[in-house]
């Protein structure tokens, strides 16, 4: 299957397209705004003119003559039963109806009014001027006289539009100006104004139609010319802008792009420093930044090489320290596998390469076994060094004889000397008589051990603690006597067990520890400790380990 590559547009092409689109949009926007403003202004002007002309017609006509003509037409209109309006024009019924008004066309009042309307129309270049009356019963608009190219006959009528019904209640309101655009007449602005008699009563309405065909055509031609001129100007501006963009933007960016590719291919050590861009804008700033970046990367690589070498050296030394610490802790098996009096196992999982926790299991003499579980404050190499000293002091002093409290007093005084860093260590130390099962323990600020009597369940053995070792010189440590019977199990641990934390910052805690111990209480000590560690791992999940996890278990037979 062939790999298809998407063809990319160059920056120059993109900018040309964007500039062209922007200018085209500006031209269209200019056209729309101009069209809207010009048309609205012309419409408003023509409406104002139509209203003024309609009012002029109303006051110019002779009132007596107008009223006489209106009375004559409306009298005939009222006497005809079968009224047929303009919607049936051309039919026999319409011709029969209009014939009733034949005498009106020759009356002196009609001739006088018609001449006045023709004169006003001619002077004001109106499309048509006509007079109508309103039939409030049948809701018709009846033509009295009409001066237009195709005038309506006296007595002709149209149906009053529902939108104008308000004039029946308020005759003085007249007809608001409005604009129409029809196939027959084109653009027209129409307005109607009341005609009053001598008593001030509305007797008819003078209507004016002004043609906007010519002005609308002129506006359309103007907009076309404007659009063409705008396009020509836009094309010139677009070309100039593209040339300028090519010179000040595209070319410098292409230079930087080629330099970046060459730098990525390691063609030369110094590439950007040879680039000379002087655009006086952000592109020049970018060029300067790339030059600084090139120098910073060069310095960084040199420093990284040195740091990596040093880190590798420290890593090798740390691996040695990890192995040394692991070798210092007793290998429970096979050292004590031949003992029939007890089964013992211990483990330590450091949170870092080296830890501050430690444990120890050692024979003081043929009848006594020393058991130690401890936790140094702090983590890493400093804590590990303190741990080595503490472990050595406790074991060496215990081998000389003495009670747990005496051993911890000695270790405490030794560790307090020169402890400028302020480290301390919590210790649970016990001496167990493997012949009788009796033991004495001293707890220096450490976790409570868990104990299980044969056939029972694990529970915490809680008693009063002493202060941690190395906190204060001259401390005395309380002792606690205990006794293990056949099949009893003692389990000791550090706070890394109960304070193991999951992703929700919830602690493993004492309850989960006891539950894990009781899941397989009859297992050998190795399996028991492994079961607890598995329960911790399942609880913690993907969360990182923050503290050392140390466990020691012993079953007495």
BAKOLRO-366522 format. One record per residue (C-alpha): residue number from 1; x, y, z. Coordinates in nm, 3 decimals, padded with zeros to 5 digits, always signed. Layout:
     i        px        py        pz
   NUM         X         Y         Z
...
This chain:
     i        px        py        pz
     1   +00.000   +00.000   +00.000
     2   +00.143   +00.337   -00.104
     3   +00.179   +00.609   +00.153
     4   -00.016   +00.911   +00.034
     5   +00.121   +01.250   +00.126
     6   -00.109   +01.544   +00.174
     7   -00.001   +01.825   -00.051
     8   +00.076   +02.130   +00.157
     9   +00.012   +02.486   +00.048
    10   +00.305   +02.722   +00.078
    11   +00.288   +03.015   +00.316
    12   +00.304   +03.251   +00.017
    13   +00.002   +03.083   -00.143
    14   -00.193   +03.085   +00.181
    15   -00.122   +03.451   +00.242
    16   -00.217   +03.538   -00.118
    17   -00.545   +03.351   -00.083
    18   -00.618   +03.506   +00.256
    19   -00.543   +03.859   +00.135
    20   -00.754   +03.806   -00.178
    21   -01.046   +03.667   +00.023
    22   -01.021   +03.951   +00.275
    23   -01.027   +04.218   +00.004
    24   -01.314   +04.048   -00.179
    25   -01.511   +04.038   +00.142
    26   -01.434   +04.405   +00.203
    27   -01.555   +04.487   -00.149
    28   -01.877   +04.294   -00.093
    29   -01.923   +04.456   +00.246
    30   -01.865   +04.800   +00.095
    31   -02.117   +04.718   -00.178
    32   -02.380   +04.600   +00.071
    33   -02.333   +04.896   +00.305
    34   -02.340   +05.146   +00.018
    35   -02.648   +04.982   -00.136
    36   -02.829   +04.981   +00.196
    37   -02.744   +05.343   +00.279
    38   -02.819   +05.482   -00.068
    39   -03.146   +05.290   -00.111
    40   -03.271   +05.378   +00.236
    41   -03.184   +05.744   +00.182
    42   -03.353   +05.754   -00.160
    43   -03.661   +05.570   -00.030
    44   -03.693   +05.812   +00.259
    45   -03.652   +06.111   +00.027
    46   -03.916   +05.986   -00.220
    47   -04.161   +05.900   +00.059
    48   -04.125   +06.250   +00.200
    49   -04.177   +06.396   -00.146
    50   -04.485   +06.178   -00.210
    51   -04.643   +06.285   +00.120
    52   -04.575   +06.652   +00.049
    53   -04.713   +06.629   -00.304
    54   -05.027   +06.444   -00.187
    55   -05.089   +06.718   +00.068
    56   -05.028   +06.986   -00.199
    57   -05.286   +06.824   -00.425
    58   -05.537   +06.818   -00.140
    59   -05.508   +07.190   -00.069
    60   -05.463   +07.303   -00.431
    61   -05.785   +07.162   -00.573
    62   -06.091   +07.388   -00.565
    63   -06.300   +07.259   -00.277
    64   -06.641   +07.336   -00.424
    65   -06.559   +07.187   -00.761
    66   -06.398   +06.883   -00.599
    67   -06.697   +06.829   -00.373
    68   -06.939   +06.865   -00.664
    69   -06.747   +06.603   -00.863
    70   -06.729   +06.369   -00.564
    71   -07.102   +06.403   -00.501
    72   -07.177   +06.334   -00.869
    73   -06.960   +06.019   -00.886
    74   -07.064   +05.880   -00.549
    75   -07.434   +05.945   -00.628
    76   -07.411   +05.729   -00.939
    77   -07.198   +05.471   -00.752
    78   -07.463   +05.450   -00.479
    79   -07.749   +05.410   -00.730
    80   -07.592   +05.113   -00.911
    81   -07.683   +04.779   -00.763
    82   -07.446   +04.555   -00.954
    83   -07.104   +04.706   -00.875
    84   -06.804   +04.560   -01.065
    85   -06.449   +04.672   -00.973
    86   -06.111   +04.672   -01.146
    87   -06.050   +04.305   -01.068
    88   -06.315   +04.224   -01.338
    89   -06.191   +04.480   -01.585
    90   -06.248   +04.371   -01.949
    91   -06.568   +04.182   -01.878
    92   -06.913   +04.279   -02.010
    93   -07.034   +04.329   -01.654
    94   -06.749   +04.574   -01.590
    95   -06.819   +04.766   -01.914
    96   -07.189   +04.780   -01.828
    97   -07.105   +04.913   -01.481
    98   -06.861   +05.181   -01.607
    99   -07.111   +05.300   -01.869
   100   -07.320   +05.444   -01.583
   101   -07.046   +05.707   -01.533
   102   -07.014   +05.816   -01.899
   103   -07.177   +06.153   -01.832
   104   -06.919   +06.236   -01.562
   105   -06.630   +06.253   -01.811
   106   -06.794   +06.547   -01.990
   107   -06.899   +06.741   -01.680
   108   -06.735   +07.075   -01.618
   109   -06.628   +06.980   -01.264
   110   -06.449   +06.665   -01.390
   111   -06.275   +06.853   -01.669
   112   -06.158   +07.125   -01.428
   113   -06.029   +06.877   -01.167
   114   -05.870   +06.655   -01.435
   115   -05.684   +06.952   -01.580
   116   -05.554   +07.053   -01.238
   117   -05.433   +06.699   -01.169
   118   -05.265   +06.680   -01.511
   119   -05.087   +07.011   -01.449
   120   -04.964   +06.908   -01.104
   121   -04.850   +06.571   -01.236
   122   -04.664   +06.728   -01.526
   123   -04.484   +06.986   -01.311
   124   -04.381   +06.733   -01.046
   125   -04.299   +06.445   -01.280
   126   -04.533   +06.213   -01.094
   127   -04.628   +05.872   -01.228
   128   -04.993   +05.926   -01.138
   129   -05.216   +06.150   -00.924
   130   -05.570   +06.045   -00.844
   131   -05.858   +06.114   -00.608
   132   -06.045   +05.837   -00.431
   133   -06.337   +05.813   -00.191
   134   -06.392   +05.545   +00.071
   135   -06.712   +05.340   +00.076
   136   -06.725   +05.251   +00.449
   137   -07.004   +04.998   +00.399
   138   -06.859   +04.787   +00.119
   139   -06.504   +04.887   +00.211
   140   -06.412   +04.999   -00.140
   141   -06.184   +05.276   -00.266
   142   -06.377   +05.454   -00.546
   143   -06.187   +05.653   -00.814
   144   -06.314   +06.010   -00.865
   145   -06.048   +06.135   -01.107
   146   -05.718   +05.990   -01.224
   147   -05.425   +06.157   -01.398
   148   -05.192   +05.883   -01.524
   149   -05.076   +05.713   -01.844
   150   -05.354   +05.456   -01.808
   151   -05.616   +05.634   -01.591
   152   -05.897   +05.457   -01.412
   153   -06.248   +05.571   -01.504
   154   -06.463   +05.764   -01.255
   155   -06.661   +05.511   -01.048
   156   -06.398   +05.239   -01.083
   157   -06.305   +05.090   -00.747
   158   -06.067   +04.854   -00.564
   159   -06.119   +04.669   -00.239
   160   -05.980   +04.854   +00.062
   161   -05.685   +04.661   +00.199
   162   -05.737   +04.524   +00.548
   163   -05.416   +04.691   +00.663
   164   -05.586   +05.030   +00.597
   165   -05.911   +04.956   +00.788
   166   -05.802   +05.197   +01.059
   167   -05.884   +05.487   +00.824
   168   -06.254   +05.403   +00.861
   169   -06.237   +05.508   +01.227
   170   -05.984   +05.785   +01.180
   171   -06.025   +05.947   +00.834
   172   -05.777   +06.226   +00.917
   173   -05.491   +05.974   +00.943
   174   -05.459   +05.941   +00.565
   175   -05.242   +05.670   +00.406
   176   -04.882   +05.624   +00.518
   177   -04.627   +05.626   +00.233
   178   -04.516   +05.284   +00.109
   179   -04.291   +05.139   -00.160
   180   -04.386   +04.871   -00.414
   181   -04.200   +04.693   -00.692
   182   -04.421   +04.521   -00.950
   183   -04.364   +04.382   -01.297
   184   -04.627   +04.618   -01.441
   185   -04.525   +04.949   -01.284
   186   -04.177   +04.887   -01.147
   187   -04.061   +05.078   -00.837
   188   -04.327   +05.315   -00.700
   189   -04.362   +05.524   -00.387
   190   -04.724   +05.600   -00.297
   191   -04.884   +05.827   -00.037
   192   -05.236   +05.950   +00.035
   193   -05.355   +06.268   +00.206
   194   -05.709   +06.374   +00.317
   195   -05.908   +06.631   +00.115
   196   -06.130   +06.851   +00.332
   197   -06.448   +07.045   +00.250
   198   -06.525   +07.397   +00.374
   199   -06.652   +07.252   +00.703
   200   -06.325   +07.066   +00.763
   201   -06.466   +06.720   +00.698
   202   -06.270   +06.457   +00.504
   203   -06.451   +06.406   +00.173
   204   -06.183   +06.219   -00.025
   205   -05.812   +06.139   -00.048
   206   -05.554   +06.267   -00.293
   207   -05.311   +05.993   -00.392
   208   -04.967   +06.033   -00.553
   209   -04.750   +05.764   -00.719
   210   -04.386   +05.860   -00.782
   211   -04.184   +05.634   -01.010
   212   -03.842   +05.526   -00.879
   213   -03.749   +05.317   -01.182
   214   -03.491   +05.564   -01.314
   215   -03.331   +05.635   -00.978
   216   -03.321   +05.265   -00.891
   217   -03.158   +05.192   -01.228
   218   -02.906   +05.469   -01.165
   219   -02.830   +05.329   -00.821
   220   -02.780   +04.980   -00.968
   221   -02.542   +05.119   -01.232
   222   -02.356   +05.316   -00.966
   223   -02.317   +05.004   -00.750
   224   -02.186   +04.804   -01.046
   225   -01.930   +05.074   -01.126
   226   -01.837   +05.096   -00.757
   227   -01.789   +04.719   -00.738
   228   -01.573   +04.710   -01.052
   229   -01.360   +05.002   -00.934
   230   -01.330   +04.838   -00.590
   231   -01.217   +04.512   -00.747
   232   -00.954   +04.689   -00.957
   233   -00.828   +04.881   -00.655
   234   -00.839   +04.561   -00.448
   235   -00.640   +04.372   -00.713
   236   -00.370   +04.641   -00.709
   237   -00.360   +04.650   -00.328
   238   -00.359   +04.269   -00.317
   239   -00.066   +04.246   -00.558
   240   +00.136   +04.504   -00.363
   241   +00.055   +04.334   -00.034
   242   +00.159   +03.993   -00.169
   243   +00.490   +04.135   -00.295
   244   +00.557   +04.302   +00.041
   245   +00.456   +03.990   +00.233
   246   +00.685   +03.776   +00.016
   247   +00.977   +04.005   +00.088
   248   +00.922   +04.079   +00.459
   249   +00.754   +03.758   +00.583
   250   +00.773   +03.457   +00.353
   251   +01.137   +03.485   +00.245
   252   +01.273   +03.534   +00.601
   253   +01.061   +03.245   +00.728
   254   +01.189   +03.023   +00.445
   255   +01.543   +03.111   +00.547
   256   +01.471   +03.016   +00.909
   257   +01.294   +02.697   +00.796
   258   +01.592   +02.582   +00.587
   259   +01.827   +02.665   +00.874
   260   +01.611   +02.461   +01.114
   261   +01.612   +02.160   +00.876
   262   +01.989   +02.185   +00.836
   263   +02.030   +02.211   +01.213
   264   +01.807   +01.908   +01.265
   265   +02.018   +01.711   +01.016
   266   +02.336   +01.809   +01.207
   267   +02.489   +01.952   +00.891
   268   +02.684   +02.212   +01.088
   269   +02.736   +02.301   +01.451
   270   +02.657   +02.668   +01.397
   271   +02.380   +02.745   +01.148
   272   +02.147   +03.006   +01.295
   273   +02.439   +03.232   +01.387
   274   +02.508   +03.270   +01.014
   275   +02.151   +03.380   +00.935
   276   +02.111   +03.755   +00.882
   277   +01.750   +03.875   +00.902
   278   +01.678   +04.244   +00.959
   279   +01.302   +04.290   +00.922
   280   +01.265   +04.495   +01.238
   281   +00.971   +04.290   +01.360
   282   +00.877   +03.959   +01.528
   283   +01.053   +03.755   +01.257
   284   +01.382   +03.924   +01.342
   285   +01.308   +03.854   +01.711
   286   +01.248   +03.489   +01.619
   287   +01.580   +03.477   +01.433
   288   +01.761   +03.622   +01.737
   289   +01.582   +03.372   +01.961
   290   +01.692   +03.084   +01.737
   291   +02.051   +03.207   +01.759
   292   +02.030   +03.217   +02.139
   293   +01.865   +02.875   +02.138
   294   +02.147   +02.733   +01.926
   295   +02.406   +02.862   +02.171
   296   +02.201   +02.747   +02.472
   297   +02.167   +02.397   +02.323
   298   +02.538   +02.387   +02.258
   299   +02.609   +02.483   +02.619
   300   +02.341   +02.246   +02.743
   301   +02.485   +01.950   +02.552
   302   +02.827   +02.022   +02.695
   303   +02.684   +02.046   +03.047
   304   +02.464   +01.741   +02.991
   305   +02.763   +01.536   +02.885
   306   +02.943   +01.628   +03.205
   307   +02.632   +01.576   +03.420
   308   +02.558   +01.241   +03.255
   309   +02.910   +01.119   +03.322
   310   +02.881   +01.233   +03.683
   311   +02.536   +01.077   +03.718
   312   +02.660   +00.747   +03.578
   313   +02.943   +00.752   +03.828
   314   +02.702   +00.830   +04.113
   315   +02.461   +00.565   +03.985
   316   +02.736   +00.304   +03.989
   317   +02.830   +00.406   +04.341
   318   +02.465   +00.402   +04.446
   319   +02.425   +00.052   +04.305
   320   +02.722   -00.054   +04.513
   321   +02.564   +00.113   +04.819
   322   +02.235   -00.068   +04.751
   323   +02.414   -00.402   +04.733
   324   +02.614   -00.327   +05.047
   325   +02.298   -00.238   +05.238
   326   +02.120   -00.550   +05.115
   327   +02.416   -00.764   +05.214
   328   +02.414   -00.613   +05.563
   329   +02.060   -00.735   +05.629
   330   +02.041   -01.099   +05.732
   331   +01.958   -01.352   +05.466
   332   +01.688   -01.529   +05.665
   333   +01.719   -01.841   +05.461
   334   +01.913   -02.068   +05.482
   335   +02.080   -01.927   +05.792
   336   +01.798   -02.016   +06.031
   337   +01.637   -02.300   +05.838
   338   +01.782   -02.566   +06.068
   339   +01.619   -02.421   +06.380
   340   +01.337   -02.629   +06.521
   341   +01.231   -02.378   +06.788
   342   +01.107   -02.109   +06.548
   343   +01.039   -02.004   +06.189
   344   +01.153   -01.649   +06.106
   345   +01.147   -01.431   +05.797
   346   +01.209   -01.061   +05.724
   347   +01.215   -00.831   +05.422
   348   +01.288   -00.468   +05.337
   349   +01.173   -00.289   +05.020
   350   +01.332   +00.058   +05.001
   351   +01.141   +00.352   +04.851
   352   +01.464   +00.472   +04.687
   353   +01.782   +00.297   +04.584
   354   +01.885   +00.276   +04.949
   355   +01.657   +00.296   +05.248
   356   +01.650   +00.404   +05.611
   357   +01.460   +00.098   +05.741
   358   +01.644   -00.204   +05.870
   359   +01.582   -00.529   +06.051
   360   +01.810   -00.779   +06.219
   361   +01.780   -01.132   +06.349
   362   +02.082   -01.268   +06.536
   363   +02.168   -01.527   +06.800
   364   +02.303   -01.374   +07.118
   365   +02.380   -01.716   +07.266
   366   +02.239   -02.068   +07.240
   367   +01.920   -01.971   +07.423
   368   +01.853   -01.613   +07.316
   369   +01.760   -01.456   +06.985
   370   +01.780   -01.082   +06.908
   371   +01.502   -00.930   +06.695
   372   +01.523   -00.574   +06.559
   373   +01.293   -00.369   +06.336
   374   +01.381   +00.000   +06.295
   375   +01.306   +00.307   +06.086
   376   +01.548   +00.600   +06.044
   377   +01.399   +00.945   +05.986
   378   +01.460   +01.063   +05.633
   379   +01.524   +00.877   +05.311
   380   +01.806   +00.801   +05.073
   381   +02.180   +00.781   +05.130
   382   +02.201   +00.992   +05.451
   383   +01.936   +00.782   +05.618
   384   +02.110   +00.464   +05.496
   385   +02.439   +00.576   +05.652
   386   +02.267   +00.650   +05.982
   387   +02.094   +00.311   +05.957
   388   +02.430   +00.131   +05.919
   389   +02.564   +00.296   +06.233
   390   +02.246   +00.230   +06.434
   391   +02.226   -00.136   +06.330
   392   +02.591   -00.194   +06.410
   393   +02.566   -00.029   +06.754
   394   +02.253   -00.224   +06.853
   395   +02.384   -00.562   +06.745
   396   +02.733   -00.518   +06.885
   397   +02.602   -00.398   +07.221
   398   +02.346   -00.678   +07.237
   399   +02.615   -00.942   +07.177
   400   +02.799   -00.813   +07.484
   401   +02.494   -00.893   +07.698
   402   +02.235   -00.683   +07.868
   403   +01.863   -00.608   +07.850
   404   +01.692   -00.439   +07.554
   405   +01.671   -00.112   +07.746
   406   +02.043   -00.117   +07.820
   407   +02.123   -00.187   +07.457
   408   +01.904   +00.101   +07.335
   409   +02.045   +00.337   +07.602
   410   +02.394   +00.266   +07.477
   411   +02.297   +00.309   +07.111
   412   +02.106   +00.628   +07.192
   413   +02.402   +00.792   +07.367
   414   +02.639   +00.697   +07.088
   415   +02.411   +00.823   +06.812
   416   +02.345   +01.154   +06.990
   417   +02.715   +01.243   +06.968
   418   +02.777   +01.462   +06.666
   419   +02.422   +01.417   +06.529
   420   +02.421   +01.762   +06.368
   421   +02.168   +01.656   +06.104
   422   +01.915   +01.568   +06.377
   423   +01.841   +01.215   +06.254
   424   +01.663   +00.974   +06.486
   425   +01.550   +00.615   +06.461
   426   +01.239   +00.437   +06.590
   427   +01.331   +00.087   +06.714
   428   +01.149   -00.224   +06.827
   429   +01.413   -00.449   +06.987
   430   +01.341   -00.773   +07.165
   431   +01.542   -01.056   +07.316
   432   +01.356   -01.389   +07.293
   433   +01.443   -01.700   +07.497
   434   +01.400   -01.971   +07.235
   435   +01.387   -02.241   +07.500
   436   +01.098   -02.095   +07.703
   437   +00.931   -01.852   +07.460
   438   +00.966   -01.568   +07.709
   439   +01.092   -01.237   +07.579
   440   +01.160   -00.878   +07.674
   441   +01.105   -00.592   +07.423
   442   +01.178   -00.221   +07.423
   443   +00.977   -00.001   +07.187
   444   +01.145   +00.332   +07.106
   445   +00.868   +00.521   +06.927
   446   +00.802   +00.234   +06.684
   447   +00.484   +00.072   +06.546
   448   +00.288   -00.169   +06.764
   449   +00.367   -00.532   +06.675
   450   +00.088   -00.774   +06.587
   451   +00.058   -01.108   +06.768
   452   -00.144   -01.420   +06.699
   453   -00.201   -01.690   +06.951
   454   -00.216   -02.046   +06.816
   455   -00.555   -02.107   +06.650
   456   -00.661   -01.742   +06.696
   457   -00.639   -01.425   +06.488
   458   -00.385   -01.148   +06.470
   459   -00.430   -00.839   +06.684
   460   -00.211   -00.544   +06.773
   461   -00.010   -00.566   +07.095
   462   -00.038   -00.212   +07.225
   463   +00.170   -00.083   +07.514
   464   +00.338   +00.243   +07.609
   465   +00.630   +00.353   +07.392
   466   +00.953   +00.527   +07.481
   467   +01.101   +00.812   +07.281
   468   +01.287   +00.738   +06.959
   469   +01.659   +00.662   +06.971
   470   +01.897   +00.957   +06.907
   471   +01.643   +01.223   +07.009
   472   +01.791   +01.309   +07.350
   473   +02.107   +01.190   +07.526
   474   +02.060   +00.996   +07.852
   475   +01.716   +00.855   +07.769
   476   +01.580   +00.555   +07.956
   477   +01.373   +00.299   +07.769
   478   +01.080   +00.105   +07.909
   479   +01.069   -00.271   +07.869
   480   +00.776   -00.494   +07.798
   481   +00.770   -00.864   +07.881
   482   +00.587   -01.108   +07.655
   483   +00.567   -01.482   +07.608
   484   +00.512   -01.690   +07.297
   485   +00.349   -02.030   +07.318
   486   +00.358   -02.319   +07.075
   487   +00.235   -02.196   +06.734
   488   +00.217   -01.827   +06.834
   489   +00.324   -01.570   +06.573
   490   +00.478   -01.226   +06.626
   491   +00.475   -00.979   +06.335
   492   +00.670   -00.652   +06.339
   493   +00.683   -00.380   +06.071
   494   +00.767   -00.017   +05.997
   495   +00.524   +00.267   +05.923
   496   +00.583   +00.219   +05.552
   497   +00.334   -00.070   +05.578
   498   +00.041   +00.108   +05.743
   499   +00.110   +00.443   +05.574
   500   +00.125   +00.304   +05.220
   501   -00.098   +00.542   +05.018
   502   -00.315   +00.486   +04.711
   503   -00.394   +00.734   +04.433
   504   -00.674   +00.886   +04.646
   505   -00.433   +00.957   +04.935
   506   -00.599   +00.687   +05.149
   507   -00.372   +00.497   +05.391
   508   -00.340   +00.118   +05.403
   509   -00.389   +00.143   +05.781
   510   -00.392   -00.103   +06.071
   511   -00.727   -00.262   +05.983
   512   -00.615   -00.367   +05.635
   513   -00.286   -00.496   +05.782
   514   -00.467   -00.718   +06.033
   515   -00.702   -00.836   +05.759
   516   -00.407   -00.925   +05.533
   517   -00.237   -01.117   +05.816
   518   -00.555   -01.311   +05.892
   519   -00.602   -01.411   +05.528
   520   -00.345   -01.694   +05.565
   521   -00.237   -01.707   +05.929
   522   -00.101   -02.062   +05.910
   523   +00.140   -01.996   +05.622
   524   +00.514   -02.004   +05.686
   525   +00.667   -01.668   +05.770
   526   +00.800   -01.608   +05.420
   527   +00.458   -01.663   +05.263
   528   +00.290   -01.454   +05.533
   529   +00.514   -01.153   +05.464
   530   +00.474   -01.195   +05.089
   531   +00.094   -01.202   +05.134
   532   +00.103   -00.873   +05.326
   533   +00.324   -00.715   +05.058
   534   +00.084   -00.830   +04.786
   535   -00.212   -00.678   +04.976
   536   -00.021   -00.349   +04.997
   537   +00.063   -00.356   +04.625
   538   -00.301   -00.430   +04.531
   539   -00.420   -00.144   +04.750
   540   -00.165   +00.112   +04.630
   541   -00.201   +00.026   +04.261
   542   -00.008   +00.266   +04.034
   543   +00.064   +00.517   +04.312
   544   +00.437   +00.562   +04.385
   545   +00.596   +00.416   +04.699
   546   +00.687   +00.698   +04.937
   547   +00.839   +00.505   +05.226
   548   +01.044   +00.193   +05.293
   549   +00.839   -00.119   +05.364
   550   +00.995   -00.352   +05.622
   551   +00.842   -00.662   +05.784
   552   +00.962   -00.930   +06.027
   553   +00.765   -01.235   +06.136
   554   +00.848   -01.518   +06.374
   555   +00.648   -01.831   +06.468
   556   +00.748   -02.000   +06.790
   557   +00.735   -02.379   +06.817
